[in-house]
Amino acid sequence: MKAADLALDGNAAAGILHAVYGAEMTLAVGTCDACASAGPVGRVRLYRSAGLVLRCPHCDAVLMKIVTAGERVWIDSRGLRTLELAAG
Amino acid sequence: MAGAAVLGRLGWRTATIADVKPETSRVKTIVFDVPGWPGHRAGQHVDVRLTADDGYQAERSYSIAAPADDERVELTVENVDDGEVSPYLTEEARAGDELEIRGPVGGYFVWDADHPGRVLLAGGGSGIVPLMAMIRQRGQVPTTLLYSARTLEDVIYREELEHLQRDGLDVVLTLTRSQPEGWTGHSRRVDTDLLAEVAPPPDGRPVAFVCGPTPFVEAVALALVELGHDPGLVKTERFGPTGT
């Protein structure tokens, strides 16, 4: 089995992202800061380890890291240039 | 776009198990009562959180198996050997147990009843689960289900699918590991040739929902695009060995 076979997709982060951003995020369009490709969050690759790591499906760059511990959550979204979603 | 943004933080709700139904030797359907449940759309999922006596928490995402039905939520769960949540759900969960659910979530892999034309549902293993929620509420939409399982015993919802097939649902089963005596159906992994044979043709612009383990999803999605299907109409959801 290849490492990529272990990948899930952004749909698996729908719950935590909705909890944090207060909106359904799998249809939000993210743009990768590394390669500038854009697509819905539901389609990115997701790896589960101590936290969730979301990677660009085109260039494999890390888009977001999400770590939950107890009632706190840390989000590193340096790899996302923009996130576009419905305003209201 | 399907699904308006829902403002407001999404919190955990207490869910009580109402029923546990065996599906196969490794798969069970768990029916929850969730007070205040807002309803859901076919294809959406929930996060399930378990808390141990020492405070350790584990959460996993599971697809909802049935259309909205008041405060009822049905999940069909496959036991993952070294999983943190599925062994409890498939081996220990009993009616009356309480746990926490967050949802419904997901807007990307959801059934849109407004889409004209045919629908192709392609499921590998427990990837059938969200597709079953779609099948159960499909109404008059002409639908083809292509379902890949290892053996006949691994086919989830087998009896119900046989009924649905008699009622006109186009069901194509492929058994990839072993086949019963006299099996006349397909017995190979889903590939371009099989899709060319059974999938609705691309010129009718069918929408496709593909769900299963990552290698299955990638192979099917690629093959559909090769056959001329619009990539924008091929919706995918990957189920991993860790339970989603």
Interface residues (C-beta under 8 A of the other chain):
Chain A: A4 D5 L6 A7 L8 D9 G10 N11 A12 A14 G15 I16 H18 A19 G22 A23 E24 T26 L27 P40 V41 G42 R43 R48 L85 A86 G88
Chain B: M1 A2 G3 A4 A5 V6 L7 G8 R9 L10 G11 H45 V46 D47 E59 S61 R102 G103 V105 G106 G107 Y108 F109 P213 T214 P215 T236 E237 R238 F239 G240 P241 T242 T244
